């Protein structure tokens, strides 16, 4: 069963449990726009030349400036906070591997699947990946979120 | 599986999850005895225990555990 993020609000744990089930798949598109890139640098001050200097990056085998991997963590935060059909959530764990570079203005497809649910502690696990326009996975990992009562 | 073996396995999980090699659990150990054992880490402990023993508990069950001994006894009952 595939779902796109919704905006249904719920504050009931039991109601939330019914909305997201093991096996559910969510998809979202994210664009690493100039605004996102500039905003990240402005906020976190990471101006390492790999991220800001095309020549530096090209000399090291990349096509150009490599976007900060943690921009993807921001997209995950948006997905959990805004795209799931439940709002009473807290991120407990994110494990992410950055397997290919991401460049400015790339559009990424994000896919997350609910791989487990722990009723005892009202906790979901997702596996996820980001892929680029060529279909290449650029990052993958797991997310654990809890339902707030 | 004997309860002592379960306790040893749970002890290793506690060390890993709470990042503290000094933890030595007994049946009487409670969250009050381990500084790192707070509500958020409790979730990670339960998830790790359920994965390790391949058993699932309900929220009602785990709320009844008053100490590590009761946790291990519940695991043992599930494994029988």
Backbone of each chain as ProteinMPNN parsed JSONL, in Angstrom:
{"seq_chain_A": "XXXXXXXXXXXXXXXXXXXXXXXXXXXXXXXXXXXXXXXXXXXXXXXXXXXXXXXXXXXXXXXXXXXXXXXXXXXXXXXXXXXXXXXXXXXXXXXXXXXXXXXXXXXXXXXXXXXXXXXXXXXXXXXXXXXXXXXXXXXXXXXXXXXXX", "coords_chain_A": {"N_chain_A": [[0.849, -1.185, 0.0], [0.666, 2.141, -0.933], [1.335, 5.433, 0.115], [0.837, 8.927, 0.046], [2.092, 11.746, 1.731], [-0.065, 13.15, 4.144], [-2.257, 15.556, 5.762], [-3.66, 15.082, 8.025], [-4.692, 15.591, 11.305], [-4.025, 14.225, 14.483], [-4.354, 13.413, 17.896], [-4.473, 11.189, 19.287], [-3.064, 8.269, 20.433], [-3.908, 5.654, 19.862], [-5.561, 6.064, 17.648], [-3.64, 7.02, 15.914], [-2.017, 4.788, 15.575], [-3.549, 3.203, 13.975], [-3.428, 4.552, 11.612], [-0.956, 4.354, 10.404], [0.803, 1.651, 9.222], [2.72, -1.399, 9.427], [4.565, -2.053, 6.544], [3.452, -0.045, 5.041], [4.098, 2.409, 2.554], [5.721, 5.427, 1.867], [6.092, 8.28, -0.162], [7.977, 11.058, -1.318], [8.948, 14.099, -2.88], [11.924, 16.004, -3.029], [13.695, 19.022, -3.509], [16.956, 20.104, -3.892], [17.378, 23.057, -3.613], [18.685, 26.335, -4.502], [17.932, 28.042, -2.478], [17.546, 26.333, -0.269], [20.125, 25.317, 0.009], [21.659, 27.682, 0.449], [20.419, 28.553, 2.755], [21.072, 26.531, 4.544], [23.846, 26.845, 4.779], [23.922, 29.419, 5.817], [22.726, 29.03, 8.297], [24.275, 27.029, 9.574], [26.919, 27.443, 9.03], [28.798, 25.856, 7.708], [31.178, 26.036, 5.55], [32.94, 24.551, 4.135], [35.253, 23.911, 1.501], [34.557, 21.783, -0.187], [31.866, 21.971, -0.292], [31.398, 24.486, -1.25], [33.052, 25.357, -3.287], [33.426, 24.955, -6.584], [35.67, 24.306, -8.194], [37.461, 23.18, -6.359], [35.997, 20.918, -5.592], [35.736, 19.587, -8.06], [38.381, 18.991, -8.62], [38.72, 16.916, -6.962], [37.336, 14.853, -7.966], [34.587, 15.122, -8.153], [31.478, 16.3, -9.646], [30.953, 18.883, -9.196], [30.292, 21.388, -6.701], [29.542, 19.697, -3.735], [26.556, 18.928, -2.167], [25.656, 19.517, 1.264], [25.432, 16.687, 3.278], [23.744, 16.645, 5.427], [21.623, 18.205, 4.758], [19.82, 16.457, 3.746], [18.981, 15.207, 6.042], [17.447, 17.227, 7.042], [15.346, 17.179, 5.21], [14.283, 14.723, 5.918], [13.382, 15.309, 8.464], [11.345, 17.089, 7.798], [9.675, 15.317, 6.419], [8.904, 13.492, 8.469], [7.745, 15.233, 10.315], [5.813, 16.666, 8.9], [4.649, 15.267, 6.747], [3.679, 12.721, 7.319], [0.641, 10.96, 8.149], [0.074, 11.664, 10.789], [0.555, 13.567, 13.708], [1.538, 13.527, 16.268], [4.334, 12.871, 16.892], [7.749, 11.9, 17.494], [11.117, 12.101, 16.596], [13.305, 9.503, 17.178], [15.603, 8.128, 16.423], [17.919, 8.501, 13.772], [19.536, 6.863, 11.248], [21.861, 7.175, 8.783], [23.319, 6.711, 5.611], [25.475, 8.23, 3.384], [25.727, 7.716, 0.173], [26.202, 8.468, -2.439], [27.19, 11.474, -4.163], [25.311, 14.538, -3.875], [24.063, 17.145, -5.87], [23.748, 20.713, -6.444], [20.484, 21.915, -7.073], [19.442, 19.47, -7.729], [16.732, 17.151, -7.929], [15.317, 15.035, -5.614], [14.02, 11.812, -5.067], [12.271, 10.58, -2.39], [11.819, 7.714, -0.501], [10.088, 5.934, 1.885], [9.602, 3.175, 3.974], [7.485, 1.533, 6.242], [8.886, -0.558, 8.415], [8.687, -1.841, 10.799], [6.801, -2.123, 13.834], [6.563, -1.316, 17.169], [4.503, -2.076, 19.496], [4.567, -2.024, 22.245], [6.061, 0.174, 23.066], [5.117, 2.096, 21.483], [6.372, 2.694, 18.974], [7.71, 3.28, 15.78], [9.541, 1.856, 13.046], [11.281, 2.834, 10.166], [12.555, 2.08, 6.928], [14.525, 3.81, 4.586], [15.23, 5.534, 1.495], [16.959, 7.916, -0.546], [16.766, 8.839, -3.907], [18.249, 9.904, -7.004], [17.549, 11.774, -10.074], [18.383, 10.026, -12.007], [17.773, 7.668, -10.911], [19.534, 6.602, -9.151], [20.517, 5.544, -5.966], [21.219, 7.838, -3.486], [21.406, 8.19, -0.806], [20.742, 6.299, 2.137], [18.978, 4.577, 4.773], [17.771, 4.247, 8.168], [14.981, 5.078, 10.189], [13.747, 5.82, 13.375], [10.798, 6.399, 15.038], [8.764, 7.771, 17.635], [5.465, 7.586, 19.048], [3.761, 10.182, 20.535], [1.92, 10.388, 23.529]], "CA_chain_A": [[0.0, 0.0, 0.0], [1.491, 3.331, -1.01], [0.637, 6.622, 0.585], [1.508, 10.204, 0.0], [1.904, 12.411, 3.013], [-1.309, 13.898, 4.309], [-2.173, 16.552, 6.818], [-4.657, 14.768, 9.041], [-4.161, 15.782, 12.647], [-4.575, 13.346, 15.492], [-3.605, 13.418, 19.144], [-4.755, 9.927, 19.955], [-2.094, 7.249, 20.049], [-4.596, 4.52, 19.237], [-5.971, 6.481, 16.31], [-2.423, 7.123, 15.103], [-1.526, 3.448, 15.259], [-4.35, 2.68, 12.867], [-3.162, 5.314, 10.389], [0.31, 3.937, 9.8], [0.968, 0.228, 9.516], [3.886, -2.064, 8.846], [4.413, -2.288, 5.109], [3.062, 1.186, 4.35], [5.195, 3.083, 1.849], [5.486, 6.855, 1.66], [7.024, 8.876, -1.13], [7.989, 12.516, -1.323], [10.051, 14.66, -3.674], [12.614, 17.152, -2.44], [14.665, 19.654, -4.405], [18.046, 20.804, -3.205], [17.35, 24.348, -4.302], [19.636, 27.333, -4.026], [17.435, 28.573, -1.208], [17.842, 25.352, 0.782], [21.592, 25.276, 0.148], [22.125, 28.924, 1.081], [19.879, 28.579, 4.112], [21.84, 25.611, 5.378], [25.144, 27.477, 5.068], [23.694, 30.574, 6.696], [22.389, 28.582, 9.646], [25.243, 26.158, 10.241], [28.262, 27.994, 8.784], [29.736, 24.898, 7.115], [31.59, 26.552, 4.239], [34.034, 23.722, 3.635], [35.311, 24.094, 0.044], [33.853, 20.717, -0.9], [30.473, 22.393, -0.428], [31.256, 25.872, -1.712], [34.024, 25.686, -4.328], [33.316, 23.978, -7.669], [36.995, 23.842, -8.633], [37.975, 22.29, -5.3], [35.266, 19.646, -5.662], [36.061, 18.906, -9.322], [39.747, 18.468, -8.496], [38.649, 15.699, -6.142], [36.569, 13.829, -8.66], [33.145, 15.359, -8.165], [31.029, 17.112, -10.787], [30.889, 20.264, -8.732], [30.063, 21.477, -5.249], [28.715, 18.62, -3.168], [25.647, 19.455, -1.147], [25.835, 18.966, 2.602], [24.59, 15.509, 3.505], [22.726, 16.857, 6.455], [20.405, 18.773, 4.157], [18.871, 15.337, 3.629], [18.361, 15.023, 7.366], [16.381, 18.235, 7.131], [14.199, 16.66, 4.456], [13.67, 13.657, 6.733], [12.641, 15.99, 9.532], [10.098, 17.578, 7.184], [8.82, 14.159, 6.137], [8.321, 12.982, 9.714], [6.935, 16.245, 10.987], [4.757, 17.29, 8.096], [4.068, 14.454, 5.674], [2.984, 11.537, 7.817], [-0.739, 11.263, 8.539], [-0.04, 11.793, 12.236], [1.37, 14.697, 14.152], [2.064, 13.32, 17.624], [5.504, 12.031, 16.674], [9.072, 12.415, 17.85], [12.193, 11.295, 16.013], [14.182, 8.931, 18.204], [16.879, 7.733, 15.815], [18.107, 8.497, 12.321], [20.816, 6.33, 10.786], [21.888, 7.499, 7.356], [24.57, 6.568, 4.859], [25.521, 9.054, 2.174], [26.447, 6.788, -0.695], [26.586, 9.166, -3.674], [27.068, 12.923, -3.966], [24.121, 15.265, -4.339], [24.495, 18.434, -6.385], [22.782, 21.814, -6.393], [19.304, 21.877, -7.952], [18.939, 18.11, -7.99], [15.48, 16.736, -7.295], [15.486, 13.699, -5.048], [12.84, 11.05, -4.664], [12.423, 9.978, -1.067], [10.9, 6.594, -0.283], [10.203, 5.381, 3.236], [8.689, 2.054, 4.223], [7.358, 1.142, 7.648], [9.418, -1.919, 8.482], [8.352, -2.485, 12.068], [6.072, -1.337, 14.828], [6.691, -1.868, 18.516], [3.31, -1.598, 20.215], [4.881, -1.851, 23.662], [6.597, 1.516, 23.316], [4.52, 2.967, 20.458], [7.52, 3.117, 18.169], [7.789, 2.784, 14.404], [10.808, 1.905, 12.324], [11.189, 2.976, 8.715], [13.77, 2.115, 6.121], [14.317, 4.859, 3.584], [16.343, 5.952, 0.639], [16.806, 9.02, -1.498], [17.383, 8.554, -5.206], [18.286, 11.081, -7.875], [16.74, 11.667, -11.296], [18.83, 8.85, -12.756], [17.348, 6.478, -10.181], [20.624, 6.134, -8.311], [20.361, 5.846, -4.542], [22.28, 8.731, -3.004], [21.487, 8.021, 0.644], [19.79, 5.302, 2.635], [19.105, 4.405, 6.208], [16.63, 3.863, 8.987], [14.452, 6.095, 11.105], [12.864, 5.32, 14.437], [10.005, 7.483, 15.614], [7.831, 7.375, 18.681], [4.193, 8.288, 19.123], [3.561, 10.845, 21.818], [0.55, 10.156, 23.992]], "C_chain_A": [[0.886, 1.238, 0.0], [0.687, 4.551, -0.599], [1.488, 7.846, 0.336], [1.208, 10.899, 1.316], [0.609, 13.191, 3.053], [-1.163, 14.93, 5.397], [-3.246, 16.33, 7.875], [-4.026, 14.917, 10.419], [-4.821, 14.805, 13.616], [-3.734, 13.433, 16.741], [-3.862, 12.137, 19.919], [-3.785, 8.868, 19.477], [-2.785, 6.096, 19.325], [-5.045, 4.859, 17.82], [-4.767, 6.534, 15.389], [-1.941, 5.756, 14.664], [-2.272, 2.879, 14.06], [-4.003, 3.361, 11.542], [-1.9, 4.875, 9.667], [0.576, 2.501, 10.217], [2.25, -0.298, 8.863], [3.614, -2.369, 7.373], [3.978, -1.054, 4.335], [4.291, 1.849, 3.734], [4.8, 4.531, 1.591], [6.53, 7.383, 0.675], [6.886, 10.391, -1.092], [9.126, 12.963, -2.228], [10.624, 15.872, -2.962], [13.603, 17.715, -3.46], [15.715, 20.376, -3.578], [18.234, 22.133, -3.929], [18.455, 25.268, -3.769], [19.227, 27.906, -2.683], [17.755, 27.625, -0.048], [19.337, 25.345, 1.088], [22.115, 26.517, 0.895], [21.638, 29.013, 2.525], [20.661, 27.697, 5.051], [23.171, 26.252, 5.766], [24.969, 28.645, 6.035], [23.468, 30.127, 8.14], [23.545, 27.878, 10.333], [26.7, 26.497, 9.938], [29.259, 26.984, 8.231], [30.043, 25.337, 5.695], [32.807, 25.793, 3.715], [34.05, 23.802, 2.106], [34.657, 22.965, -0.755], [32.405, 21.143, -1.189], [30.311, 23.753, -1.106], [32.135, 26.222, -2.91], [33.994, 24.599, -5.417], [34.68, 23.412, -8.067], [37.599, 22.857, -7.64], [37.315, 20.91, -5.415], [35.633, 18.874, -6.93], [37.46, 18.294, -9.271], [39.787, 17.175, -7.689], [37.663, 14.674, -6.703], [35.069, 14.009, -8.693], [32.766, 16.254, -9.342], [30.992, 18.599, -10.449], [30.701, 20.258, -7.229], [29.138, 20.356, -4.782], [27.835, 19.221, -2.074], [25.897, 18.779, 0.207], [24.888, 17.775, 2.806], [23.46, 15.777, 4.48], [21.543, 17.684, 5.968], [19.352, 17.662, 4.044], [18.214, 15.027, 4.969], [17.26, 16.049, 7.593], [15.136, 17.788, 6.38], [13.483, 15.555, 5.254], [12.845, 14.273, 7.864], [11.303, 16.506, 9.002], [9.138, 16.418, 6.933], [8.134, 13.669, 7.413], [7.346, 13.997, 10.315], [5.719, 16.707, 10.224], [4.039, 16.358, 7.125], [3.362, 13.191, 6.15], [1.56, 11.91, 8.216], [-0.938, 11.246, 10.046], [0.953, 12.853, 12.69], [2.03, 14.48, 15.509], [3.285, 12.405, 17.576], [6.772, 12.725, 17.154], [10.108, 11.495, 17.212], [13.095, 10.82, 17.142], [15.558, 8.594, 17.646], [16.827, 7.974, 14.31], [19.487, 7.907, 12.053], [20.834, 6.521, 9.279], [23.281, 7.267, 6.787], [24.457, 7.425, 3.61], [26.37, 8.293, 1.163], [26.863, 7.397, -2.034], [26.421, 10.666, -3.445], [25.744, 13.46, -4.502], [24.58, 16.66, -4.728], [23.355, 19.454, -6.339], [21.705, 21.636, -7.463], [18.857, 20.469, -8.345], [17.599, 17.907, -7.286], [15.634, 15.284, -6.873], [14.132, 13.074, -4.752], [13.144, 10.363, -3.338], [11.38, 8.872, -0.93], [11.145, 6.035, 1.105], [9.159, 4.29, 3.414], [8.672, 1.744, 5.717], [7.775, -0.318, 7.752], [9.069, -2.621, 9.781], [7.546, -1.535, 12.931], [6.156, -2.053, 16.169], [5.56, -1.294, 19.362], [3.645, -1.266, 21.659], [5.342, -0.44, 23.982], [6.14, 2.506, 22.232], [5.585, 3.577, 19.543], [7.492, 2.462, 16.786], [9.24, 2.79, 13.938], [10.517, 2.003, 10.827], [12.557, 2.669, 8.119], [13.506, 3.134, 5.011], [15.501, 4.916, 2.628], [15.951, 7.184, -0.154], [17.437, 8.564, -2.804], [17.311, 9.806, -6.074], [17.503, 10.82, -9.172], [17.132, 10.457, -12.139], [18.41, 7.548, -12.076], [18.42, 5.902, -9.281], [20.366, 6.516, -6.856], [21.529, 6.706, -4.08], [22.433, 8.653, -1.489], [20.443, 6.994, 1.05], [19.976, 5.151, 4.133], [17.822, 3.986, 6.874], [16.244, 5.018, 9.906], [13.61, 5.374, 12.141], [12.111, 6.507, 15.005], [9.062, 6.934, 16.67], [6.56, 8.181, 18.574], [4.066, 8.908, 20.505], [2.118, 10.631, 22.262], [-0.131, 11.482, 24.308]], "O_chain_A": [[1.768, 1.366, 0.85], [-0.493, 4.678, -0.929], [2.715, 7.793, 0.409], [0.174, 10.652, 1.936], [0.238, 13.83, 2.068], [-0.064, 15.155, 5.902], [-3.685, 17.27, 8.537], [-2.93, 14.41, 10.656], [-6.032, 14.589, 13.566], [-2.509, 13.518, 16.652], [-3.496, 12.031, 21.089], [-3.685, 8.593, 18.281], [-2.301, 5.622, 18.297], [-4.923, 4.042, 16.908], [-4.851, 6.143, 14.225], [-1.509, 5.576, 13.526], [-1.699, 2.165, 13.237], [-4.258, 2.806, 10.473], [-1.796, 5.015, 8.448], [0.576, 2.172, 11.404], [2.774, 0.268, 7.904], [2.552, -2.882, 7.018], [4.115, -1.008, 3.113], [5.376, 1.849, 4.317], [3.686, 4.817, 1.154], [7.691, 6.975, 0.692], [5.801, 10.925, -0.86], [10.148, 12.285, -2.332], [9.893, 16.664, -2.367], [14.261, 16.965, -4.182], [15.396, 21.157, -2.681], [19.138, 22.294, -4.748], [19.064, 25.006, -2.732], [20.075, 28.218, -1.848], [18.181, 28.063, 1.021], [19.759, 25.365, 2.244], [22.901, 26.411, 1.836], [22.356, 29.488, 3.405], [20.893, 28.051, 6.207], [23.576, 26.209, 6.927], [25.768, 28.832, 6.952], [23.951, 30.756, 9.081], [23.786, 28.086, 11.523], [27.611, 25.908, 10.521], [30.463, 27.234, 8.28], [29.289, 25.06, 4.762], [33.603, 26.332, 2.946], [32.994, 23.765, 1.475], [34.245, 23.182, -1.895], [31.806, 20.735, -2.184], [29.204, 24.126, -1.492], [31.972, 27.295, -3.491], [34.467, 23.482, -5.208], [34.834, 22.205, -8.252], [38.172, 21.836, -8.023], [37.983, 19.878, -5.344], [35.821, 17.658, -6.889], [37.694, 17.213, -9.812], [40.77, 16.435, -7.732], [37.222, 13.76, -6.007], [34.349, 13.15, -9.202], [33.626, 16.885, -9.956], [31.001, 19.452, -11.337], [30.925, 19.245, -6.566], [28.086, 20.112, -5.372], [28.31, 19.925, -1.183], [26.298, 17.617, 0.27], [23.692, 17.865, 2.532], [22.371, 15.214, 4.372], [20.563, 17.845, 6.695], [18.157, 17.899, 4.223], [17.048, 14.636, 5.029], [16.263, 15.767, 8.257], [14.013, 17.987, 6.843], [12.255, 15.467, 5.262], [11.748, 13.808, 8.174], [10.269, 16.382, 9.659], [7.941, 16.521, 7.199], [6.922, 13.458, 7.429], [6.257, 13.639, 10.763], [4.711, 17.095, 10.816], [2.912, 16.648, 6.723], [2.522, 12.651, 5.431], [1.301, 13.056, 8.583], [-2.002, 10.857, 10.529], [2.037, 13.006, 12.126], [2.982, 15.179, 15.856], [3.278, 11.31, 18.14], [6.856, 13.952, 17.212], [9.994, 10.271, 17.279], [13.581, 11.61, 17.95], [16.567, 8.761, 18.332], [15.823, 7.688, 13.658], [20.489, 8.398, 12.572], [19.923, 6.078, 8.581], [24.288, 7.591, 7.417], [23.472, 7.353, 2.875], [27.593, 8.235, 1.289], [27.777, 6.893, -2.688], [25.603, 11.082, -2.624], [25.152, 12.919, -5.436], [25.375, 17.286, -4.026], [22.18, 19.108, -6.214], [21.988, 21.258, -8.599], [17.988, 20.307, -9.201], [17.368, 18.424, -6.193], [16.024, 14.424, -7.663], [13.221, 13.732, -4.25], [14.144, 9.661, -3.195], [10.2, 9.081, -1.213], [12.275, 5.703, 1.46], [7.993, 4.456, 3.056], [9.716, 1.699, 6.367], [7.094, -1.206, 7.237], [9.142, -3.846, 9.87], [7.604, -0.315, 12.776], [5.857, -3.242, 16.279], [5.649, -0.178, 19.873], [3.078, -0.337, 22.235], [5.045, 0.083, 25.056], [6.696, 3.595, 22.087], [5.676, 4.793, 19.373], [7.28, 1.256, 16.651], [10.051, 3.608, 14.372], [9.622, 1.338, 10.305], [13.588, 2.958, 8.726], [12.371, 3.286, 4.561], [16.594, 4.426, 2.91], [14.773, 7.45, -0.394], [18.516, 7.971, -2.807], [16.434, 10.651, -5.903], [16.878, 9.772, -9.332], [16.316, 9.926, -12.892], [18.658, 6.46, -12.596], [18.237, 4.829, -8.706], [20.038, 7.663, -6.552], [22.691, 6.341, -4.265], [23.48, 9.012, -0.951], [19.408, 6.839, 0.402], [21.0, 5.545, 4.691], [16.912, 3.448, 6.244], [17.081, 5.814, 10.331], [12.863, 4.447, 11.829], [12.714, 7.503, 15.406], [8.623, 5.785, 16.603], [6.56, 9.308, 18.078], [4.244, 8.233, 21.519], [1.2, 10.691, 21.444], [-1.294, 11.498, 24.713]]}, "seq_chain_B": "XXXXXXXXXXXXXXXXXXXXXXXXXXXXXXXXXXXXXXXXXXXXXXXXXXXXXXXXXXXXXXXXXXXXXXXXXXXXXXXX", "coords_chain_B": {"N_chain_B": [[15.358, -21.381, 27.9], [17.382, -20.344, 30.551], [16.667, -18.158, 33.328], [18.842, -16.799, 34.309], [20.565, -16.761, 32.149], [19.086, -15.204, 30.442], [19.16, -12.842, 31.869], [21.876, -12.216, 31.655], [22.074, -11.756, 28.906], [20.337, -9.589, 28.651], [21.726, -7.791, 30.201], [23.939, -7.265, 28.572], [22.654, -5.973, 26.481], [21.743, -3.686, 27.788], [24.225, -2.486, 28.387], [25.123, -1.878, 25.814], [23.053, -0.26, 24.693], [22.817, 1.811, 26.535], [25.334, 2.714, 26.528], [27.326, 2.106, 28.419], [29.697, 0.371, 29.906], [29.945, -0.461, 32.464], [27.693, -1.345, 33.651], [25.976, -3.535, 35.742], [23.547, -5.737, 36.019], [20.974, -6.834, 38.251], [18.335, -8.956, 39.467], [16.864, -7.26, 41.002], [17.343, -4.716, 40.087], [16.366, -1.427, 39.217], [15.062, 1.364, 37.288], [15.795, 3.495, 38.806], [18.277, 2.874, 39.71], [20.125, 3.151, 37.708], [21.68, 5.634, 36.08], [21.516, 6.417, 33.385], [19.195, 5.302, 32.508], [16.584, 6.49, 31.41], [13.369, 7.822, 30.376], [13.379, 8.051, 27.583], [15.562, 6.439, 26.846], [14.559, 4.093, 27.818], [12.712, 3.322, 25.92], [14.426, 2.669, 23.799], [15.748, 0.534, 24.969], [13.69, -1.377, 25.303], [12.939, -1.803, 22.639], [15.34, -2.875, 21.643], [15.555, -5.181, 23.21], [13.241, -6.588, 22.457], [13.848, -7.044, 19.778], [16.185, -8.592, 20.018], [15.373, -10.934, 21.384], [13.415, -11.69, 19.737], [10.716, -11.368, 20.335], [7.527, -9.991, 21.127], [6.068, -7.508, 23.143], [3.292, -6.116, 24.957], [2.111, -2.768, 25.581], [0.792, -2.713, 27.981], [1.839, -4.941, 29.287], [4.593, -4.259, 29.666], [4.412, -2.1, 31.307], [3.887, -3.223, 33.679], [6.209, -4.255, 34.621], [8.321, -4.164, 37.305], [10.95, -4.269, 37.942], [14.209, -5.383, 36.784], [14.22, -8.131, 37.071], [11.535, -8.883, 36.789], [11.177, -8.175, 34.185], [12.917, -9.986, 32.908], [11.693, -12.374, 33.639], [9.311, -12.172, 32.261], [10.252, -12.27, 29.657], [11.282, -14.843, 29.674], [8.948, -16.371, 29.998], [7.732, -15.906, 27.558], [9.484, -17.184, 25.867], [9.188, -19.81, 26.4]], "CA_chain_B": [[16.464, -20.506, 28.31], [17.329, -20.05, 31.982], [16.51, -16.731, 33.597], [20.166, -16.213, 34.472], [21.076, -16.513, 30.795], [18.342, -14.048, 29.938], [19.693, -11.662, 32.571], [23.181, -11.895, 31.055], [21.828, -11.163, 27.577], [19.742, -8.26, 28.878], [22.814, -6.943, 30.696], [24.72, -6.823, 27.413], [21.83, -5.001, 25.757], [21.794, -2.441, 28.566], [25.549, -1.871, 28.187], [25.198, -1.351, 24.456], [22.08, 0.811, 24.458], [23.089, 2.942, 27.44], [26.737, 3.085, 26.321], [27.976, 2.064, 29.731], [30.213, -0.986, 30.122], [30.019, -0.753, 33.901], [26.384, -1.768, 34.162], [25.802, -4.92, 36.192], [22.143, -5.854, 36.413], [20.477, -7.951, 39.057], [16.874, -9.032, 39.359], [16.257, -6.146, 41.749], [17.698, -3.419, 39.503], [15.289, -0.605, 38.645], [15.548, 2.556, 36.587], [16.394, 4.403, 39.792], [19.652, 2.453, 40.004], [20.998, 3.402, 36.552], [21.477, 7.039, 35.731], [21.17, 6.601, 31.967], [17.928, 4.628, 32.194], [15.477, 7.448, 31.478], [12.192, 7.389, 29.609], [13.73, 7.884, 26.161], [16.394, 5.243, 26.719], [13.723, 2.922, 28.078], [12.153, 2.908, 24.622], [15.489, 1.982, 23.039], [16.003, -0.754, 25.622], [12.605, -2.317, 24.989], [13.059, -2.156, 21.218], [16.507, -3.761, 21.486], [15.231, -6.471, 23.839], [12.266, -7.285, 21.61], [14.552, -7.519, 18.583], [17.149, -9.637, 20.375], [14.696, -12.186, 21.742], [12.385, -11.937, 18.717], [9.438, -11.446, 21.037], [6.856, -8.702, 21.234], [5.283, -7.295, 24.348], [2.303, -5.048, 24.846], [2.386, -1.658, 26.488], [0.269, -3.098, 29.306], [2.802, -5.856, 29.918], [5.855, -3.649, 30.112], [4.128, -1.183, 32.412], [3.798, -4.008, 34.914], [7.535, -4.645, 35.075], [8.787, -3.267, 38.377], [12.41, -4.326, 37.993], [14.809, -6.198, 35.719], [13.812, -9.519, 37.28], [10.212, -9.09, 36.194], [11.396, -8.102, 32.737], [13.506, -11.258, 32.473], [10.684, -13.424, 33.812], [8.358, -12.037, 31.145], [10.937, -12.787, 28.461], [11.36, -16.307, 29.803], [7.613, -16.941, 29.739], [7.488, -15.852, 26.118], [10.372, -18.102, 25.161], [8.826, -21.212, 26.712]], "C_chain_B": [[16.306, -20.164, 29.79], [17.283, -18.539, 32.215], [17.868, -16.046, 33.78], [20.794, -15.895, 33.108], [20.375, -15.303, 30.168], [18.881, -12.772, 30.573], [21.034, -11.244, 31.972], [23.001, -11.226, 29.691], [21.258, -9.753, 27.715], [20.812, -7.287, 29.377], [23.65, -6.401, 29.545], [23.958, -5.773, 26.597], [21.855, -3.653, 26.477], [23.132, -1.721, 28.355], [25.625, -1.183, 26.832], [24.299, -0.123, 24.286], [22.414, 2.043, 25.298], [24.547, 3.39, 27.367], [27.491, 3.159, 27.643], [28.394, 0.626, 30.021], [30.221, -1.401, 31.584], [28.717, -1.316, 34.458], [26.403, -3.259, 34.527], [24.381, -5.028, 36.741], [21.95, -7.002, 37.39], [18.964, -7.956, 38.903], [16.206, -7.836, 40.023], [16.523, -4.775, 41.128], [16.466, -2.723, 38.931], [15.911, 0.6, 37.936], [16.201, 3.547, 37.556], [17.861, 4.094, 40.046], [20.633, 2.796, 38.888], [20.693, 4.786, 35.997], [20.964, 7.207, 34.3], [19.796, 6.047, 31.603], [16.765, 5.611, 32.396], [14.371, 7.001, 30.517], [12.518, 7.187, 28.123], [14.597, 6.641, 25.954], [15.595, 3.974, 27.004], [13.119, 2.393, 26.777], [13.199, 2.134, 23.834], [15.8, 0.615, 23.647], [14.942, -1.779, 25.244], [12.691, -2.759, 23.526], [14.21, -3.148, 21.015], [16.229, -5.139, 22.075], [14.248, -7.253, 22.96], [12.939, -7.827, 20.345], [15.458, -8.705, 18.914], [16.459, -10.981, 20.607], [13.605, -12.561, 20.739], [11.018, -12.182, 19.357], [8.834, -10.054, 21.099], [6.01, -8.644, 22.496], [4.258, -6.2, 24.076], [2.683, -3.935, 25.819], [1.893, -1.98, 27.893], [1.257, -3.997, 30.03], [4.011, -5.115, 30.471], [5.631, -2.65, 31.248], [4.057, -1.911, 33.754], [5.164, -4.429, 35.44], [8.026, -3.648, 36.122], [10.304, -3.263, 38.5], [12.905, -5.252, 36.874], [14.388, -7.66, 35.843], [12.464, -9.806, 36.64], [10.289, -9.021, 34.67], [11.915, -9.445, 32.219], [12.501, -12.402, 32.596], [9.675, -13.377, 32.666], [8.976, -12.56, 29.857], [10.963, -14.312, 28.499], [10.012, -16.968, 29.513], [7.324, -16.964, 28.238], [8.306, -16.899, 25.365], [10.002, -19.559, 25.394], [7.807, -21.747, 25.717]], "O_chain_B": [[15.234, -19.747, 30.229], [17.787, -17.753, 31.413], [18.03, -14.871, 33.452], [21.47, -14.878, 32.948], [20.988, -14.498, 29.466], [19.039, -11.751, 29.904], [21.297, -10.053, 31.801], [23.687, -10.257, 29.365], [21.647, -8.841, 26.986], [20.805, -6.108, 29.022], [24.025, -5.228, 29.536], [24.543, -4.816, 26.091], [21.975, -2.606, 25.841], [23.169, -0.505, 28.17], [26.119, -0.062, 26.712], [24.738, 0.917, 23.797], [22.307, 3.176, 24.827], [24.951, 4.328, 28.055], [28.188, 4.129, 27.938], [27.562, -0.224, 30.338], [30.476, -2.563, 31.903], [28.66, -1.718, 35.62], [26.792, -4.112, 33.729], [24.064, -4.477, 37.795], [22.667, -8.002, 37.355], [18.389, -7.062, 38.281], [15.102, -7.447, 39.642], [15.982, -3.774, 41.598], [15.638, -3.338, 38.258], [17.122, 0.815, 37.984], [17.057, 4.338, 37.161], [18.605, 4.943, 40.537], [21.846, 2.74, 39.094], [19.595, 5.058, 35.513], [20.089, 8.031, 34.037], [19.294, 6.3, 30.508], [16.064, 5.57, 33.407], [14.448, 5.925, 29.924], [12.0, 6.269, 27.486], [14.393, 5.885, 25.004], [15.92, 2.904, 26.488], [13.027, 1.184, 26.563], [12.91, 1.079, 23.271], [16.081, -0.343, 22.927], [15.265, -2.917, 24.904], [12.534, -3.939, 23.216], [14.065, -4.139, 20.299], [16.626, -6.153, 21.499], [14.42, -8.454, 22.753], [12.635, -8.934, 19.898], [15.493, -9.696, 18.184], [16.892, -12.018, 20.104], [12.956, -13.599, 20.864], [10.276, -13.082, 18.964], [9.555, -9.056, 21.121], [5.333, -9.605, 22.86], [4.352, -5.463, 23.095], [3.466, -4.134, 26.747], [2.503, -1.569, 28.88], [1.489, -3.845, 31.23], [4.402, -5.327, 31.619], [6.531, -2.384, 32.045], [4.153, -1.299, 34.817], [5.277, -4.906, 36.57], [8.132, -2.45, 35.859], [10.878, -2.353, 39.098], [12.113, -5.823, 36.124], [14.218, -8.348, 34.837], [12.275, -10.853, 36.021], [9.56, -9.717, 33.963], [11.42, -9.973, 31.223], [12.466, -13.295, 31.75], [9.241, -14.414, 32.165], [8.305, -13.215, 29.059], [10.703, -14.98, 27.498], [9.954, -18.008, 28.856], [6.747, -17.92, 27.718], [7.864, -17.431, 24.347], [10.454, -20.443, 24.665], [7.388, -22.9, 25.822]]}, "name": "protein", "num_of_chains": 2, "seq": "XXXXXXXXXXXXXXXXXXXXXXXXXXXXXXXXXXXXXXXXXXXXXXXXXXXXXXXXXXXXXXXXXXXXXXXXXXXXXXXXXXXXXXXXXXXXXXXXXXXXXXXXXXXXXXXXXXXXXXXXXXXXXXXXXXXXXXXXXXXXXXXXXXXXXXXXXXXXXXXXXXXXXXXXXXXXXXXXXXXXXXXXXXXXXXXXXXXXXXXXXXXXXXXXXXXXXXXXXXXXXXXXXXXXX"}
